């Protein structure tokens, strides 16, 4: 992957909404309605969510979000790379960017939910390669044969707490 930039972005921007619509449509086409957990653009405006994009030459290539579960735990949400930009390392770079943001925010654990169907195998492989391991459902999720839950705990040396307050 060469060039491009990650930045906080607005899920309401036209090109972002279009990519998110594709992401939600893909996820919901693969998954029964009760197990489709992709967030709509409006949900990504929640203050508990940090939403990022990756653009190259002004073109939107990928999105990803980090949603706070509690002060020490966050969830990866809405990761999606446009089809023409896949297999260039952008998804991996987005994941690394999200994990870096999680460390900076002081989270000690990052988890995710993704589909258990074959269509989600590339995502599960990406997360496993980054160190995520299977876990039990977390937050408001429930056990489901259609979902795979994964988590990554940061080692103490990896953790940077920027929430420290001056006393």
Contact map, one row per residue, 1 for C-alpha under 8 A:
11100000000000000000000000000000000000000000000000000000000000000000000000000000000000011100000000000000000000000000000000000000000000000000000000000000000000000000000
11110000000000000000000000000000000000000000000000000000000000000000000000000000000000000000000000000000000000000000000000000000000000000000000000000000000000000000000
11111000000000000000000000000000000000000000000000000001000000000000000000000000000000000000000000000000000000000000000000000000000000000000000000000000000000000000000
01111100000000000000000000000000000000000000000000000111100000000000000000000000000000000000000000000000000000000000000000000000000000000000000000000000000000000000000
00111110000000000000000000000000000000000000000000000111000000000000000000000000000000000000000000000000000000000000000000000000000000000000000000000000000000000000000
00011111000000000000000000000000000000000000000000011110000000000000000000000000000000000000010010000000000000000000000000000000000000000000000000000000000000000000000
00001111100000000000000000000000000000000000000000011100000000000000000000000000000000000000000000000000000000000000000000000000000000000000000000000000000000000000000
00000111110000000000000000000000000000000000000001111000000000000000000000000000000000000000000000000000000000000000000000000000000000000000000000000000000000000000000
00000011111000000000000000000000000000000000000000111000000000000000000000000000000000000000000000000000000000000000000000000000000000000000000000000000000000000000000
00000001111110010000000000000000000000000000100000100000000000000000000000000000000000000000000000000000000000000000000000000000000000000000000000000000000000000000000
00000000111110011000000000000000000000001101100000100000000000000000000000000000000000000000000000000000000000000000000000000000000000000000000000000000000000000000000
00000000011111011000000000000000000000001100000000000000000000000000000000000000000000000000000000000000000000000000000000000000000000000000000000000000000000000000000
00000000011111111000000000000000000000000000000000000000000000000000000000000000000000000000000000000000000000000000000000000000000000000000000000000000000000000000000
00000000000111111100000000000000000000000000000000000000000000000000000000000000000000000000000000000000000000000000000000000000000000000000000000000000000000000000000
00000000000011111110000000000000000000000000000000000000000100000000000000000000000000000000000000000000000000000000000000000000000000000000000000000000000000000000000
00000000011111111111000000000000000000000000000000000000000100100000000000000000000000000000000000000000000000000000000000000000000000000000000000000000000000000000000
00000000001111111111100000000000000000001000000000000000000000000000000000000000000000000000000000000000000000000000000000000000000000000000000000000000000000000000000
00000000000001111111110000000000000000000000000000000000000000000000000000000000000000000000000000000000000000000000000000000000000000000000000000000000000000000000000
00000000000000111111111000000000000000000000000000000000000000000000000000000001010000000000000000000000000000000000000000000000000000000000000000000000000000000000000
00000000000000011111111100000000000000011000000000000000000000000000000000000101000000000000000000000000000000000000000000000000000000000000000000000000000000000000000
00000000000000001111111110000000000000010000000000000000000000000000000000000000000000000000000000000000000000000000000000000000000000000000000000000000000000000000000
00000000000000000111111111000000000000000000000000000000000000000000000000000000000000000000000000000000000000000000000000000000000000000000000000000000000000000000000
00000000000000000011111111100000000001000000000000000000000000000000000000000101000000000000000000000000000000000000000000000000000000000000000000000000000000000000000
00000000000000000001111111110000000001110000000000000000000000000000000000000000000000000000000000000000000000000000000000000000000000000000000000000000000000000000000
00000000000000000000111111111000000000000000000000000000000000000000000000000000000000000000000000000000000000000000000000000000000000000000000000000000000000000000000
00000000000000000000011111111100000000000000000000000000000000000000000000000000000000000000000000000000000000000000000000000000000000000000000000000000000000000000000
00000000000000000000001111111110000101000000000000000000000000000000000000000000000000000000000000000000000000000000000000000000000000000000000000000000000000000000000
00000000000000000000000111111111100101000000000000000000000000000000000000000000000000000000000000000000000000000000000000000000000000000000000000000000000000000000000
00000000000000000000000011111111000000000000000000000000000000000000000000000000000000000000000000000000000000000000000000000000000000000000000000000000000000000000000
00000000000000000000000001111111000000000000000000000000000000000000000000000000000000000000000000000000000000000000101000000000000000000000000000000000000000000000000
00000000000000000000000000111111101100000000000000000000000000000000000000000000000000000000000000000000000000000010000000000000000000000000000001000000000000000000000
00000000000000000000000000011111111100000000000000000000000000000000000000000000000000000000000000000000000000000000000000000000000000000000000001000000000000000000000
00000000000000000000000000010011111100000000000000000000000000000000000000000000000000000000000000000000000000000000000000000000000000000000000000000000000000000000000
00000000000000000000000000000001111100000000000000000000000000000000000000000000000000000000000000000000000000000000000000000000000000000000000000000000000000000000000
00000000000000000000000000000011111110000000000000000000000000000000000000000000000000000000000000000000000000000000000000000000000000000000000101100000000000000000000
00000000000000000000000000110011111111000000000000000000000000000000000000000000000000000000000000000000000000000000000000000000000000000000000000000000000000000000000
00000000000000000000000000000000001111100000000000000000000000000000000000000000000000000000000000000000000000001000000000000000000000000000000000000000000000000000000
00000000000000000000001100110000000111110000000000000000000000000000000000001100000000000000000000000000000000000000000000000000000000000000000000000000000000000000000
00000000000000000000000100000000000011111111000000000000000000000000000000001100000000000000000000000000000000000000000000000000000000000000000000000000000000000000000
00000000000000000001100100000000000001111111000000000000000000000000000000000000000000000000000000000000000000000000000000000000000000000000000000000000000000000000000
00000000001100001001000000000000000000111111100000000000000000000000000000000000000000000000000000000000000000000000000000000000000000000000000000000000000000000000000
00000000001100000000000000000000000000111111110000000000000000000000000000000000000000000000000000000000000000000000000000000000000000000000000000000000000000000000000
00000000000000000000000000000000000000111111110000000000000000000000000000000000000000000000000000000000000000000000000000000000000000000000000000000000000000000000000
00000000001000000000000000000000000000111111110011100000000000001000000000000000000000000000000000000000000000000000000000000000000000000000000000000000000000000000000
00000000011000000000000000000000000000001111111010000000000000000000000000000000000000000000000000000000000000000000000000000000000000000000000000000000000000000000000
00000000000000000000000000000000000000000111111110000000000000000000000000000000000000000000000000000000000000000000000000000000000000000000000000000000000000000000000
00000000000000000000000000000000000000000000111111000000000000000000000000000000000000000000000000000000000000000000000000000000000000000000000000000000000000000000000
00000000000000000000000000000000000000000000011111000000000000000011100000000000000000000000000000000000000000000000000000000000000000000000000000000000000000000000000
00000000000000000000000000000000000000000001111111100000000000001111000000000000000000000000000000000000000000000000000000000000000000000000000000000000000000000000000
00000001000000000000000000000000000000000001001111110000000000001110000000000000000000000000000000000000000000000000000000000000000000000000000000000000000000000000000
00000001111000000000000000000000000000000001000011111000000000111100000000000000000000000000000000000000000000000000000000000000000000000000000000000000000000000000000
00000111100000000000000000000000000000000000000001111100000000111000000000000000000000000000000000000000000000000000000000000000000000000000000000000000000000000000000
00000111100000000000000000000000000000000000000000111110000111110000000000000000000000000000000000000000000000000000000000000000000000000000000000000000000000000000000
00011110000000000000000000000000000000000000000000011111000111100000000000000000000000000000010000000000000000000000000000000000000000000000000000000000000000000000000
00011100000000000000000000000000000000000000000000001111111111000000000000000000000000000000000000000000000000000000000000000000000000000000000000000000000000000000000
00111000000000000000000000000000000000000000000000000111111110000000000000000000000000000000000000000000000000000000000000000000000000000000000000000000000000000000000
00010000000000000000000000000000000000000000000000000011111000000000000000000000000000000000000000000000000000000000000000000000000000000000000000000000000000000000000
00000000000000000000000000000000000000000000000000000011111100000000000000000000000000000000000000000000000000000000000000000000000000000000000000000000000000000000000
00000000000000000000000000000000000000000000000000000011111110000000000000000000000000000000000000000000000000000000000000000000000000000000000000000000000000000000000
00000000000000110000000000000000000000000000000000001111011111000000000000000000000000000000000000000000000000000000000000000000000000000000000000000000000000000000000
00000000000000000000000000000000000000000000000000001111001111100000000000000000110010000100000000000000000000000000000000000000000000000000000000000000000000000000000
00000000000000000000000000000000000000000000000000001110000111110000000000000011110000000110010000000000000000000000000000000000000000000000000000000000000000000000000
00000000000000010000000000000000000000000000000000111100000011111000000000000111100000000000010000000000000000000000000000000000000000000000000000000000000000000000000
00000000000000000000000000000000000000000000000000111000000001111100000000011111000000000000011001000000000000000000000000000000000000000000000000000000000000000000000
00000000000000000000000000000000000000000001000011110000000000111110000000011110000000000000000001000000000000000000000000000000000000000000000000000000000000000000000
00000000000000000000000000000000000000000000000011100000000000011111000001111000000000000000000001000100000000000000000000000000000000000000000000000000000000000000000
00000000000000000000000000000000000000000000000111000000000000001111100001111000000000000000000000000000000000000000000000000000000000000000000000000000000000000000000
00000000000000000000000000000000000000000000000110000000000000000111111011100000000000000000000000000000000000000000000000000000000000000000000000000000000000000000000
00000000000000000000000000000000000000000000000100000000000000000011111111100000000000000000000000000000000000000000000000000000000000000010000000000000000000000000000
00000000000000000000000000000000000000000000000000000000000000000001111111000000000000000000000000000000000000000000000000000000000000000000000000000000000000000000000
00000000000000000000000000000000000000000000000000000000000000000001111110000000000000000000000000000000011000000000000000000000000000000000000000000000000000000000000
00000000000000000000000000000000000000000000000000000000000000000000111111000000000000000000000000000000011110000000000000000000000000000000000000000000000000000000000
00000000000000000000000000000000000000000000000000000000000000000001111111100000000000000000000000000000001111100000000000000000000000000000000000000000000000000000000
00000000000000000000000000000000000000000000000000000000000000000111110111110000000000000000000000000100001011100000000000000000000000000000000000000000000000000000000
00000000000000000000000000000000000000000000000000000000000000000111100011111000000000000000000000000000000001110000000000000000000000000000000000000000000000000000000
00000000000000000000000000000000000000000000000000000000000000011110000001111110000000000000000001000000000001111000000000000000000000000000000000000000000000000000000
00000000000000000000000000000000000001100000000000000000000000011110000000111110000000000000000000000000000000010000000000000000000000000000000000000000000000000000000
00000000000000000001001000000000000001100000000000000000000000111000000000011111000000000000000000000000000000000000000000000000000000000000000000000000000000000000000
00000000000000000000000000000000000000000000000000000000000001111000000000011111100000000010011000000000000000000000000000000000000000000000000000000000000000000000000
00000000000000000011001000000000000000000000000000000000000001110000000000000111110000000010000000000000000000000000000000000000000000000000000000000000000000000000000
00000000000000000000000000000000000000000000000000000000000011100000000000000011111011000110000000000000000000000000000000000000000000000000000000000000000000000000000
00000000000000000010000000000000000000000000000000000000000011000000000000000001111111000000000000000000000000000000000000000000000000000000000000000000000000000000000
00000000000000000000000000000000000000000000000000000000000000000000000000000000111111000000000000000000000000000000000000000000000000000000000000000000000000000000000
00000000000000000000000000000000000000000000000000000000000000000000000000000000011111000000000000000000000000000000000000000000000000000000000000000000000000000000000
00000000000000000000000000000000000000000000000000000000000010000000000000000000111111110100000000000000000000000000000000000000000000000000000000000000000000000000000
00000000000000000000000000000000000000000000000000000000000000000000000000000000111111111110000000000000000000000000000000000000000000000000000000000000000000000000000
00000000000000000000000000000000000000000000000000000000000000000000000000000000000011111100000000000000000000000000000000000000000000000000000000000000000000000000000
10000000000000000000000000000000000000000000000000000000000000000000000000000000000011111110000000000000000000000000000000000000000000000000000000000000000000000000000
10000000000000000000000000000000000000000000000000000000000000000000000000000000000001111111100000000000000000000000000000000000000000000000000000000000000000000000000
10000000000000000000000000000000000000000000000000000000000011000000000000000000100011111111110000000000000000000000000000000000000000000000000000000000000000000000000
00000000000000000000000000000000000000000000000000000000000001000000000000000011100001011111111000000000000000000000000000000000000000000000000000000000000000000000000
00000000000000000000000000000000000000000000000000000000000000000000000000000000000000001111111100000000000000000000000000000100000000000000000000000000000000000000000
00000000000000000000000000000000000000000000000000000000000000000000000000000000000000001111111110000000000000000000000000000000000000000000000000000000000000000000000
00000100000000000000000000000000000000000000000000000100000001110000000000000010000000000111111111000000000000000000000000000000000000000000000000000000000000000000000
00000000000000000000000000000000000000000000000000000000000000010000000000000010000000000011111111100000000000000000000000000000000000000000000000000000000000000000000
00000000000000000000000000000000000000000000000000000000000000000000000000000000000000000001111111110000000000000000000000000000000000000000000000000000000000000000000
00000100000000000000000000000000000000000000000000000000000000000000000000000000000000000000111111111000000000000000000000000000000000000000000000000000000000000000000
00000000000000000000000000000000000000000000000000000000000000011100000000010000000000000000011111111100000000000000000000000000000000000000000000000000000000000000000
00000000000000000000000000000000000000000000000000000000000000000000000000000000000000000000001111111110000001000000000000000000000000000000000000000000000000000000000
00000000000000000000000000000000000000000000000000000000000000000000000000000000000000000000000111111111000000000000000000000000000000000000000000000000000000000000000
00000000000000000000000000000000000000000000000000000000000000000000000000000000000000000000000011111111100000000000000000000000000000000000000000000000000000000000000
00000000000000000000000000000000000000000000000000000000000000000100000001000000000000000000000001111111111101000000000000000000000000000000000000000000000000000000000
00000000000000000000000000000000000000000000000000000000000000000000000000000000000000000000000000111111111100000000000000000000000000000000000000000000010001111000000
00000000000000000000000000000000000000000000000000000000000000000000000000000000000000000000000000011111111000000000000000000000000000000000000000000000000000111100000
00000000000000000000000000000000000000000000000000000000000000000000000000000000000000000000000000001111111000000000000000000000000000000000000000000000000000011110000
00000000000000000000000000000000000000000000000000000000000000000000001100000000000000000000000000000111111100000000000000000000000000000000000000000000000000111110000
00000000000000000000000000000000000000000000000000000000000000000000001111000000000000000000000000000111111111000000000000000000000000000000000000000000000000101000000
00000000000000000000000000000000000000000000000000000000000000000000000110000000000000000000000000000110011111000000000000000000000000000000000000000000111000100000000
00000000000000000000000000000000000000000000000000000000000000000000000111000000000000000000000000000000001111100000000000000000000000000000000000000011110000000000000
00000000000000000000000000000000000000000000000000000000000000000000000011110000000000000000000000100100001111110000000000000000000000000000000000000011100000000000000
00000000000000000000000000000000000000000000000000000000000000000000000011110000000000000000000000000000000011111000000000000000000100000100000000001111000000000000000
00000000000000000000000000000000000000000000000000000000000000000000000000111000000000000000000000000000000001111100000000000000000000000000000000001110000000000000000
00000000000000000000000000000000000010000000000000000000000000000000000000010000000000000000000000000000000000111110000000000000000000000000000000111100000000000000000
00000000000000000000000000000000000000000000000000000000000000000000000000000000000000000000000000000000000000011111000100110000000000000000000000111000000000000000000
00000000000000000000000000000010000000000000000000000000000000000000000000000000000000000000000000000000000000001111101100000000000000000000000001110000000000000000000
00000000000000000000000000000000000000000000000000000000000000000000000000000000000000000000000000000000000000000111110110000000000000000000000011110000000000000000000
00000000000000000000000000000100000000000000000000000000000000000000000000000000000000000000000000000000000000000011111110000000000000000000000001000000000000000000000
00000000000000000000000000000000000000000000000000000000000000000000000000000000000000000000000000000000000000000001111110000000000000000000000000000000000000000000000
00000000000000000000000000000100000000000000000000000000000000000000000000000000000000000000000000000000000000000010111111000000000000000000000000000000000000000000000
00000000000000000000000000000000000000000000000000000000000000000000000000000000000000000000000000000000000000000111111111110000000000000000000000000000000000000000000
00000000000000000000000000000000000000000000000000000000000000000000000000000000000000000000000000000000000000000001111111111000000000000000000000000000000000000000000
00000000000000000000000000000000000000000000000000000000000000000000000000000000000000000000000000000000000000000000001111111100000000000000000000000000000000000000000
00000000000000000000000000000000000000000000000000000000000000000000000000000000000000000000000000000000000000000100000111111110000000000000000000000000000000000000000
00000000000000000000000000000000000000000000000000000000000000000000000000000000000000000000000000000000000000000100000111111111000000000000000000000000000000000000000
00000000000000000000000000000000000000000000000000000000000000000000000000000000000000000000000000000000000000000000000011111111100000000000000000000000000000000000000
00000000000000000000000000000000000000000000000000000000000000000000000000000000000000000001000000000000000000000000000001111111110000000000000000000000000000000000000
00000000000000000000000000000000000000000000000000000000000000000000000000000000000000000000000000000000000000000000000000111111111100000000000000000100000000000000000
00000000000000000000000000000000000000000000000000000000000000000000000000000000000000000000000000000000000000000000000000011111111110000000000000000000000000000000000
00000000000000000000000000000000000000000000000000000000000000000000000000000000000000000000000000000000000000000000000000001111111100000000000000000000000000000000000
00000000000000000000000000000000000000000000000000000000000000000000000000000000000000000000000000000000000000000000000000000111111100000000000000000000000000000000000
00000000000000000000000000000000000000000000000000000000000000000000000000000000000000000000000000000000000000000000000000000011111110000000000000000001000000000000000
00000000000000000000000000000000000000000000000000000000000000000000000000000000000000000000000000000000000000100000000000000011111111000000000000000111000000000000000
00000000000000000000000000000000000000000000000000000000000000000000000000000000000000000000000000000000000000000000000000000001001111100000000000000111000000000000000
00000000000000000000000000000000000000000000000000000000000000000000000000000000000000000000000000000000000000000000000000000000000111110000000000011110000000000000000
00000000000000000000000000000000000000000000000000000000000000000000000000000000000000000000000000000000000000000000000000000000000011111000000000001110000000000000000
00000000000000000000000000000000000000000000000000000000000000000000000000000000000000000000000000000000000000000000000000000000000001111100001000001100000000000000000
00000000000000000000000000000000000000000000000000000000000000000000000000000000000000000000000000000000000000000000000000000000000000111111111000001000000000000000000
00000000000000000000000000000000000000000000000000000000000000000000000000000000000000000000000000000000000000100000000000000000000000011111110000001000000000000000000
00000000000000000000000000000000000000000000000000000000000000000000100000000000000000000000000000000000000000000000000000000000000000001111100000000000000000000000000
00000000000000000000000000000000000000000000000000000000000000000000000000000000000000000000000000000000000000000000000000000000000000001111110000000000000000000000000
00000000000000000000000000000000000000000000000000000000000000000000000000000000000000000000000000000000000000000000000000000000000000001111111000000000000000000000000
00000000000000000000000000000000000000000000000000000000000000000000000000000000000000000000000000000000000000000000000000000000000000001101111100000000000000000000000
00000000000000000000000000000000000000000000000000000000000000000000000000000000000000000000000000000000000000000000000000000000000000011000111110100000000000000000000
00000000000000000000000000000000001000000000000000000000000000000000000000000000000000000000000000000000000000000000000000000000000000000000011111100000000000000000000
00000000000000000000000000000000000000000000000000000000000000000000000000000000000000000000000000000000000000000001000000000000000000000000001111110000000000000000000
00000000000000000000000000000011001000000000000000000000000000000000000000000000000000000000000000000000000000000011100000000000000000000000000111110000000000000000000
00000000000000000000000000000000001000000000000000000000000000000000000000000000000000000000000000000000000000001111000000000000000000000000001111111000000000000000000
00000000000000000000000000000000000000000000000000000000000000000000000000000000000000000000000000000000000000001111000000000000000001000000000011111100000000000000000
00000000000000000000000000000000000000000000000000000000000000000000000000000000000000000000000000000000000000111100000000000000000001111100000000111110000000000000000
00000000000000000000000000000000000000000000000000000000000000000000000000000000000000000000000000000000000000111000000000000010000111110000000000011111000000000000000
00000000000000000000000000000000000000000000000000000000000000000000000000000000000000000000000000000000000011110000000000000000000111100000000000001111100000000000000
00000000000000000000000000000000000000000000000000000000000000000000000000000000000000000000000000000000000011100000000000000000001110000000000000000111110000000000000
00000000000000000000000000000000000000000000000000000000000000000000000000000000000000000000000000000000000111000000000000000000000000000000000000000011111000000000000
00000000000000000000000000000000000000000000000000000000000000000000000000000000000000000000000000000010000110000000000000000000000000000000000000000001111111100000000
00000000000000000000000000000000000000000000000000000000000000000000000000000000000000000000000000000000000100000000000000000000000000000000000000000000111111100000000
00000000000000000000000000000000000000000000000000000000000000000000000000000000000000000000000000000000000000000000000000000000000000000000000000000000011111100000000
00000000000000000000000000000000000000000000000000000000000000000000000000000000000000000000000000000000000000000000000000000000000000000000000000000000011111100000000
00000000000000000000000000000000000000000000000000000000000000000000000000000000000000000000000000000010000000000000000000000000000000000000000000000000011111110000000
00000000000000000000000000000000000000000000000000000000000000000000000000000000000000000000000000000011011100000000000000000000000000000000000000000000011111111000000
00000000000000000000000000000000000000000000000000000000000000000000000000000000000000000000000000000011110000000000000000000000000000000000000000000000000001111100000
00000000000000000000000000000000000000000000000000000000000000000000000000000000000000000000000000000011111000000000000000000000000000000000000000000000000000111111000
00000000000000000000000000000000000000000000000000000000000000000000000000000000000000000000000000000001110000000000000000000000000000000000000000000000000000011111000
00000000000000000000000000000000000000000000000000000000000000000000000000000000000000000000000000000000110000000000000000000000000000000000000000000000000000001111100
00000000000000000000000000000000000000000000000000000000000000000000000000000000000000000000000000000000000000000000000000000000000000000000000000000000000000001111110
00000000000000000000000000000000000000000000000000000000000000000000000000000000000000000000000000000000000000000000000000000000000000000000000000000000000000000011111
00000000000000000000000000000000000000000000000000000000000000000000000000000000000000000000000000000000000000000000000000000000000000000000000000000000000000000001111
00000000000000000000000000000000000000000000000000000000000000000000000000000000000000000000000000000000000000000000000000000000000000000000000000000000000000000000111
